[in-house]
Amino acid sequence: MSRSSQHTQRAAQRIEHRRMWRTALLLMICFVLAQADKQVVGLLAVPIQQALDLSDTQLGFFQGGAFAIAFAVGGLPIAQMLDRGRRITIAAACVAAWSVATLLSGFVGGYLTLLLCRAATAFAEAGLPPATFSIFSQSRDTQTSARLTGTFMLAPFVGGGAVMLIGSVVLDLASAGNLEVFGQSEGWRIVFFALGIPGIGMALALQLLGHEPPRPKVHTSDESGPKQHASYRKVIHAIFIEDRFLRNYYLGLASFYLFTAALIAWFPTFLVREHNLSTADAGKYAGVTFLLCGVAGTLTVTIGSGFRKRLARHEIVSTYCVIMAALLPISVALPLVGSVKFSLTCYGLYAFLSAGILALMSVPIQQSMPNDMQARGVALFSLVVSALSGSAGPLLVGLMSDRLPTNLALALAITGLLSSAMALIFLVKARKTSR
């Protein structure tokens, strides 16, 4: 290759690199909005429960099942389109759809309509992670892929923490009678408006400025024939039957997320009930802790992975096993300690350590599946995690709090023990088959 050709190739690679990082930033901002929308119900649980006269079981289903089931189901048809269509366009359409549904959540008049709006929001949000991870997997090395993924996974902590802080301010202003939007003065409704409006603008920005990298060729037995895409049946068989590593990995992460989802949903309410904080103060304390500790944990993992040119899935899962061993006692102690200070300390430790899992959790899937199956692989991952965890965790805590002779603190401790123990068992099994 001539020197001029090498220079042209390097210039093209630099342009592609800049485009990928610009796209990653846009996708991360969209994911920040999605995670803020998802996690804000933890802050709004008490005012919504009071406004609509809900039981803890109804509240638990609203926080978990209504969102998680729709998220899991929505990911399947959207991922089918993503493995064949233009991922940026599909992702932008999803951002626009969930933003409109979030906006409408502020106008609901009852429990059923609120559930429908949340389900619509979740269905559309399911399209963003598969699109993102499929695009990131086309990076030239796992180092860049890990950095892109780690940057994207800052969103749960930035979005979750920021919405607690901003939402608390909105609730304070609304309670003082100083705020009215679209004729509505209840704080929880105004928070939904504040989350929905920016997403419509971000959908347009993603469509106009996002980069769609060309897909690698799909290899077939007959290169002269049309490209053949694996059916969902083959993808499911590849994950849960053929590959013992992926099967245990999916179940391990689902078990881990059982308590994570419950904690995100119920921790602000726990602070209100067990430590007598106001809803606004609970949001501020939880938001600052979650934001700072989660971002610190994500950056630690992302920067650390950047020093390695090749990040093997065996190393990732081995690290996860160590993290889960540390999270097990923290999960049990967090709701049982007797002061706000120690509860928040445990909450911060949980956010920091769990960020080490969330930051790179898609990388082993990217390394284990071909590009034309990855969007559906991630969608099935969301299905397992959301259906078994995102819905079961908050609902399980609500059921125990309502129907068993336990308080909210004990319900959270029991869920934390079961979740962390199961996650550690499955991840140890995954580690044994990860090489």
Secondary structure as a PSIPRED ss2 file (coil, helix, strand):
# PSIPRED VFORMAT (PSIPRED V4.0)

   1 M C   1.000  0.000  0.000
   2 S C   1.000  0.000  0.000
   3 R H   0.000  1.000  0.000
   4 S H   0.000  1.000  0.000
   5 S H   0.000  1.000  0.000
   6 Q H   0.000  1.000  0.000
   7 H H   0.000  1.000  0.000
   8 T H   0.000  1.000  0.000
   9 Q H   0.000  1.000  0.000
  10 R H   0.000  1.000  0.000
  11 A H   0.000  1.000  0.000
  12 A H   0.000  1.000  0.000
  13 Q H   0.000  1.000  0.000
  14 R H   0.000  1.000  0.000
  15 I H   0.000  1.000  0.000
  16 E H   0.000  1.000  0.000
  17 H H   0.000  1.000  0.000
  18 R H   0.000  1.000  0.000
  19 R H   0.000  1.000  0.000
  20 M H   0.000  1.000  0.000
  21 W H   0.000  1.000  0.000
  22 R H   0.000  1.000  0.000
  23 T H   0.000  1.000  0.000
  24 A H   0.000  1.000  0.000
  25 L H   0.000  1.000  0.000
  26 L H   0.000  1.000  0.000
  27 L H   0.000  1.000  0.000
  28 M H   0.000  1.000  0.000
  29 I H   0.000  1.000  0.000
  30 C H   0.000  1.000  0.000
  31 F H   0.000  1.000  0.000
  32 V H   0.000  1.000  0.000
  33 L H   0.000  1.000  0.000
  34 A H   0.000  1.000  0.000
  35 Q H   0.000  1.000  0.000
  36 A H   0.000  1.000  0.000
  37 D H   0.000  1.000  0.000
  38 K H   0.000  1.000  0.000
  39 Q H   0.000  1.000  0.000
  40 V H   0.000  1.000  0.000
  41 V H   0.000  1.000  0.000
  42 G H   0.000  1.000  0.000
  43 L H   0.000  1.000  0.000
  44 L H   0.000  1.000  0.000
  45 A H   0.000  1.000  0.000
  46 V H   0.000  1.000  0.000
  47 P H   0.000  1.000  0.000
  48 I H   0.000  1.000  0.000
  49 Q H   0.000  1.000  0.000
  50 Q H   0.000  1.000  0.000
  51 A H   0.000  1.000  0.000
  52 L H   0.000  1.000  0.000
  53 D C   1.000  0.000  0.000
  54 L C   1.000  0.000  0.000
  55 S C   1.000  0.000  0.000
  56 D H   0.000  1.000  0.000
  57 T H   0.000  1.000  0.000
  58 Q H   0.000  1.000  0.000
  59 L H   0.000  1.000  0.000
  60 G H   0.000  1.000  0.000
  61 F H   0.000  1.000  0.000
  62 F H   0.000  1.000  0.000
  63 Q H   0.000  1.000  0.000
  64 G C   1.000  0.000  0.000
  65 G H   0.000  1.000  0.000
  66 A H   0.000  1.000  0.000
  67 F H   0.000  1.000  0.000
  68 A H   0.000  1.000  0.000
  69 I H   0.000  1.000  0.000
  70 A H   0.000  1.000  0.000
  71 F H   0.000  1.000  0.000
  72 A H   0.000  1.000  0.000
  73 V H   0.000  1.000  0.000
  74 G H   0.000  1.000  0.000
  75 G H   0.000  1.000  0.000
  76 L H   0.000  1.000  0.000
  77 P H   0.000  1.000  0.000
  78 I H   0.000  1.000  0.000
  79 A H   0.000  1.000  0.000
  80 Q H   0.000  1.000  0.000
  81 M H   0.000  1.000  0.000
  82 L H   0.000  1.000  0.000
  83 D C   1.000  0.000  0.000
  84 R C   1.000  0.000  0.000
  85 G C   1.000  0.000  0.000
  86 R C   1.000  0.000  0.000
  87 R H   0.000  1.000  0.000
  88 I H   0.000  1.000  0.000
  89 T H   0.000  1.000  0.000
  90 I H   0.000  1.000  0.000
  91 A H   0.000  1.000  0.000
  92 A H   0.000  1.000  0.000
  93 A H   0.000  1.000  0.000
  94 C H   0.000  1.000  0.000
  95 V H   0.000  1.000  0.000
  96 A H   0.000  1.000  0.000
  97 A H   0.000  1.000  0.000
  98 W H   0.000  1.000  0.000
  99 S H   0.000  1.000  0.000
 100 V H   0.000  1.000  0.000
 101 A H   0.000  1.000  0.000
 102 T H   0.000  1.000  0.000
 103 L H   0.000  1.000  0.000
 104 L H   0.000  1.000  0.000
 105 S H   0.000  1.000  0.000
 106 G C   1.000  0.000  0.000
 107 F C   1.000  0.000  0.000
 108 V C   1.000  0.000  0.000
 109 G C   1.000  0.000  0.000
 110 G C   1.000  0.000  0.000
 111 Y H   0.000  1.000  0.000
 112 L H   0.000  1.000  0.000
 113 T H   0.000  1.000  0.000
 114 L H   0.000  1.000  0.000
 115 L H   0.000  1.000  0.000
 116 L H   0.000  1.000  0.000
 117 C H   0.000  1.000  0.000
 118 R H   0.000  1.000  0.000
 119 A H   0.000  1.000  0.000
 120 A H   0.000  1.000  0.000
 121 T H   0.000  1.000  0.000
 122 A H   0.000  1.000  0.000
 123 F H   0.000  1.000  0.000
 124 A H   0.000  1.000  0.000
 125 E H   0.000  1.000  0.000
 126 A C   1.000  0.000  0.000
 127 G C   1.000  0.000  0.000
 128 L H   0.000  1.000  0.000
 129 P H   0.000  1.000  0.000
 130 P H   0.000  1.000  0.000
 131 A H   0.000  1.000  0.000
 132 T H   0.000  1.000  0.000
 133 F H   0.000  1.000  0.000
 134 S H   0.000  1.000  0.000
 135 I H   0.000  1.000  0.000
 136 F H   0.000  1.000  0.000
 137 S C   1.000  0.000  0.000
 138 Q C   1.000  0.000  0.000
 139 S C   1.000  0.000  0.000
 140 R C   1.000  0.000  0.000
 141 D C   1.000  0.000  0.000
 142 T H   0.000  1.000  0.000
 143 Q H   0.000  1.000  0.000
 144 T H   0.000  1.000  0.000
 145 S H   0.000  1.000  0.000
 146 A H   0.000  1.000  0.000
 147 R H   0.000  1.000  0.000
 148 L H   0.000  1.000  0.000
 149 T H   0.000  1.000  0.000
 150 G H   0.000  1.000  0.000
 151 T H   0.000  1.000  0.000
 152 F H   0.000  1.000  0.000
 153 M C   1.000  0.000  0.000
 154 L C   1.000  0.000  0.000
 155 A H   0.000  1.000  0.000
 156 P H   0.000  1.000  0.000
 157 F H   0.000  1.000  0.000
 158 V H   0.000  1.000  0.000
 159 G H   0.000  1.000  0.000
 160 G H   0.000  1.000  0.000
 161 G H   0.000  1.000  0.000
 162 A H   0.000  1.000  0.000
 163 V H   0.000  1.000  0.000
 164 M H   0.000  1.000  0.000
 165 L H   0.000  1.000  0.000
 166 I H   0.000  1.000  0.000
 167 G H   0.000  1.000  0.000
 168 S H   0.000  1.000  0.000
 169 V H   0.000  1.000  0.000
 170 V H   0.000  1.000  0.000
 171 L H   0.000  1.000  0.000
 172 D H   0.000  1.000  0.000
 173 L H   0.000  1.000  0.000
 174 A H   0.000  1.000  0.000
 175 S H   0.000  1.000  0.000
 176 A C   1.000  0.000  0.000
 177 G C   1.000  0.000  0.000
 178 N C   1.000  0.000  0.000
 179 L C   1.000  0.000  0.000
 180 E C   1.000  0.000  0.000
 181 V E   0.000  0.000  1.000
 182 F C   1.000  0.000  0.000
 183 G C   1.000  0.000  0.000
 184 Q E   0.000  0.000  1.000
 185 S C   1.000  0.000  0.000
 186 E C   1.000  0.000  0.000
 187 G H   0.000  1.000  0.000
 188 W H   0.000  1.000  0.000
 189 R H   0.000  1.000  0.000
 190 I H   0.000  1.000  0.000
 191 V H   0.000  1.000  0.000
 192 F H   0.000  1.000  0.000
 193 F H   0.000  1.000  0.000
 194 A H   0.000  1.000  0.000
 195 L H   0.000  1.000  0.000
 196 G H   0.000  1.000  0.000
 197 I H   0.000  1.000  0.000
 198 P H   0.000  1.000  0.000
 199 G H   0.000  1.000  0.000
 200 I H   0.000  1.000  0.000
 201 G H   0.000  1.000  0.000
 202 M H   0.000  1.000  0.000
 203 A H   0.000  1.000  0.000
 204 L H   0.000  1.000  0.000
 205 A H   0.000  1.000  0.000
 206 L H   0.000  1.000  0.000
 207 Q H   0.000  1.000  0.000
 208 L H   0.000  1.000  0.000
 209 L H   0.000  1.000  0.000
 210 G C   1.000  0.000  0.000
 211 H C   1.000  0.000  0.000
 212 E C   1.000  0.000  0.000
 213 P C   1.000  0.000  0.000
 214 P C   1.000  0.000  0.000
 215 R C   1.000  0.000  0.000
 216 P C   1.000  0.000  0.000
 217 K C   1.000  0.000  0.000
 218 V C   1.000  0.000  0.000
 219 H C   1.000  0.000  0.000
 220 T C   1.000  0.000  0.000
 221 S C   1.000  0.000  0.000
 222 D C   1.000  0.000  0.000
 223 E C   1.000  0.000  0.000
 224 S C   1.000  0.000  0.000
 225 G C   1.000  0.000  0.000
 226 P C   1.000  0.000  0.000
 227 K C   1.000  0.000  0.000
 228 Q C   1.000  0.000  0.000
 229 H C   1.000  0.000  0.000
 230 A C   1.000  0.000  0.000
 231 S C   1.000  0.000  0.000
 232 Y H   0.000  1.000  0.000
 233 R H   0.000  1.000  0.000
 234 K H   0.000  1.000  0.000
 235 V H   0.000  1.000  0.000
 236 I H   0.000  1.000  0.000
 237 H H   0.000  1.000  0.000
 238 A H   0.000  1.000  0.000
 239 I H   0.000  1.000  0.000
 240 F H   0.000  1.000  0.000
 241 I H   0.000  1.000  0.000
 242 E H   0.000  1.000  0.000
 243 D C   1.000  0.000  0.000
 244 R H   0.000  1.000  0.000
 245 F H   0.000  1.000  0.000
 246 L H   0.000  1.000  0.000
 247 R H   0.000  1.000  0.000
 248 N H   0.000  1.000  0.000
 249 Y H   0.000  1.000  0.000
 250 Y H   0.000  1.000  0.000
 251 L H   0.000  1.000  0.000
 252 G H   0.000  1.000  0.000
 253 L H   0.000  1.000  0.000
 254 A H   0.000  1.000  0.000
 255 S H   0.000  1.000  0.000
 256 F H   0.000  1.000  0.000
 257 Y H   0.000  1.000  0.000
 258 L H   0.000  1.000  0.000
 259 F H   0.000  1.000  0.000
 260 T H   0.000  1.000  0.000
 261 A H   0.000  1.000  0.000
 262 A H   0.000  1.000  0.000
 263 L H   0.000  1.000  0.000
 264 I H   0.000  1.000  0.000
 265 A H   0.000  1.000  0.000
 266 W H   0.000  1.000  0.000
 267 F H   0.000  1.000  0.000
 268 P H   0.000  1.000  0.000
 269 T H   0.000  1.000  0.000
 270 F H   0.000  1.000  0.000
 271 L H   0.000  1.000  0.000
 272 V H   0.000  1.000  0.000
 273 R H   0.000  1.000  0.000
 274 E H   0.000  1.000  0.000
 275 H H   0.000  1.000  0.000
 276 N C   1.000  0.000  0.000
 277 L C   1.000  0.000  0.000
 278 S C   1.000  0.000  0.000
 279 T H   0.000  1.000  0.000
 280 A H   0.000  1.000  0.000
 281 D H   0.000  1.000  0.000
 282 A H   0.000  1.000  0.000
 283 G H   0.000  1.000  0.000
 284 K H   0.000  1.000  0.000
 285 Y H   0.000  1.000  0.000
 286 A H   0.000  1.000  0.000
 287 G H   0.000  1.000  0.000
 288 V H   0.000  1.000  0.000
 289 T H   0.000  1.000  0.000
 290 F H   0.000  1.000  0.000
 291 L H   0.000  1.000  0.000
 292 L H   0.000  1.000  0.000
 293 C H   0.000  1.000  0.000
 294 G H   0.000  1.000  0.000
 295 V H   0.000  1.000  0.000
 296 A H   0.000  1.000  0.000
 297 G H   0.000  1.000  0.000
 298 T H   0.000  1.000  0.000
 299 L H   0.000  1.000  0.000
 300 T H   0.000  1.000  0.000
 301 V H   0.000  1.000  0.000
 302 T H   0.000  1.000  0.000
 303 I H   0.000  1.000  0.000
 304 G H   0.000  1.000  0.000
 305 S H   0.000  1.000  0.000
 306 G H   0.000  1.000  0.000
 307 F C   1.000  0.000  0.000
 308 R C   1.000  0.000  0.000
 309 K C   1.000  0.000  0.000
 310 R C   1.000  0.000  0.000
 311 L C   1.000  0.000  0.000
 312 A C   1.000  0.000  0.000
 313 R H   0.000  1.000  0.000
 314 H H   0.000  1.000  0.000
 315 E H   0.000  1.000  0.000
 316 I H   0.000  1.000  0.000
 317 V H   0.000  1.000  0.000
 318 S H   0.000  1.000  0.000
 319 T H   0.000  1.000  0.000
 320 Y H   0.000  1.000  0.000
 321 C H   0.000  1.000  0.000
 322 V H   0.000  1.000  0.000
 323 I H   0.000  1.000  0.000
 324 M H   0.000  1.000  0.000
 325 A H   0.000  1.000  0.000
 326 A H   0.000  1.000  0.000
 327 L H   0.000  1.000  0.000
 328 L H   0.000  1.000  0.000
 329 P H   0.000  1.000  0.000
 330 I H   0.000  1.000  0.000
 331 S H   0.000  1.000  0.000
 332 V H   0.000  1.000  0.000
 333 A H   0.000  1.000  0.000
 334 L C   1.000  0.000  0.000
 335 P C   1.000  0.000  0.000
 336 L C   1.000  0.000  0.000
 337 V C   1.000  0.000  0.000
 338 G C   1.000  0.000  0.000
 339 S C   1.000  0.000  0.000
 340 V H   0.000  1.000  0.000
 341 K H   0.000  1.000  0.000
 342 F H   0.000  1.000  0.000
 343 S H   0.000  1.000  0.000
 344 L H   0.000  1.000  0.000
 345 T H   0.000  1.000  0.000
 346 C H   0.000  1.000  0.000
 347 Y H   0.000  1.000  0.000
 348 G H   0.000  1.000  0.000
 349 L H   0.000  1.000  0.000
 350 Y H   0.000  1.000  0.000
 351 A H   0.000  1.000  0.000
 352 F H   0.000  1.000  0.000
 353 L H   0.000  1.000  0.000
 354 S H   0.000  1.000  0.000
 355 A H   0.000  1.000  0.000
 356 G H   0.000  1.000  0.000
 357 I H   0.000  1.000  0.000
 358 L H   0.000  1.000  0.000
 359 A C   1.000  0.000  0.000
 360 L C   1.000  0.000  0.000
 361 M C   1.000  0.000  0.000
 362 S C   1.000  0.000  0.000
 363 V H   0.000  1.000  0.000
 364 P H   0.000  1.000  0.000
 365 I H   0.000  1.000  0.000
 366 Q H   0.000  1.000  0.000
 367 Q H   0.000  1.000  0.000
 368 S H   0.000  1.000  0.000
 369 M C   1.000  0.000  0.000
 370 P C   1.000  0.000  0.000
 371 N H   0.000  1.000  0.000
 372 D H   0.000  1.000  0.000
 373 M H   0.000  1.000  0.000
 374 Q H   0.000  1.000  0.000
 375 A H   0.000  1.000  0.000
 376 R H   0.000  1.000  0.000
 377 G H   0.000  1.000  0.000
 378 V H   0.000  1.000  0.000
 379 A H   0.000  1.000  0.000
 380 L H   0.000  1.000  0.000
 381 F H   0.000  1.000  0.000
 382 S H   0.000  1.000  0.000
 383 L H   0.000  1.000  0.000
 384 V H   0.000  1.000  0.000
 385 V H   0.000  1.000  0.000
 386 S H   0.000  1.000  0.000
 387 A H   0.000  1.000  0.000
 388 L H   0.000  1.000  0.000
 389 S H   0.000  1.000  0.000
 390 G H   0.000  1.000  0.000
 391 S C   1.000  0.000  0.000
 392 A H   0.000  1.000  0.000
 393 G H   0.000  1.000  0.000
 394 P H   0.000  1.000  0.000
 395 L H   0.000  1.000  0.000
 396 L H   0.000  1.000  0.000
 397 V H   0.000  1.000  0.000
 398 G H   0.000  1.000  0.000
 399 L H   0.000  1.000  0.000
 400 M H   0.000  1.000  0.000
 401 S H   0.000  1.000  0.000
 402 D H   0.000  1.000  0.000
 403 R H   0.000  1.000  0.000
 404 L C   1.000  0.000  0.000
 405 P C   1.000  0.000  0.000
 406 T C   1.000  0.000  0.000
 407 N C   1.000  0.000  0.000
 408 L H   0.000  1.000  0.000
 409 A H   0.000  1.000  0.000
 410 L H   0.000  1.000  0.000
 411 A H   0.000  1.000  0.000
 412 L H   0.000  1.000  0.000
 413 A H   0.000  1.000  0.000
 414 I H   0.000  1.000  0.000
 415 T H   0.000  1.000  0.000
 416 G H   0.000  1.000  0.000
 417 L H   0.000  1.000  0.000
 418 L H   0.000  1.000  0.000
 419 S H   0.000  1.000  0.000
 420 S H   0.000  1.000  0.000
 421 A H   0.000  1.000  0.000
 422 M H   0.000  1.000  0.000
 423 A H   0.000  1.000  0.000
 424 L H   0.000  1.000  0.000
 425 I H   0.000  1.000  0.000
 426 F H   0.000  1.000  0.000
 427 L H   0.000  1.000  0.000
 428 V H   0.000  1.000  0.000
 429 K H   0.000  1.000  0.000
 430 A H   0.000  1.000  0.000
 431 R H   0.000  1.000  0.000
 432 K H   0.000  1.000  0.000
 433 T C   1.000  0.000  0.000
 434 S C   1.000  0.000  0.000
 435 R C   1.000  0.000  0.000
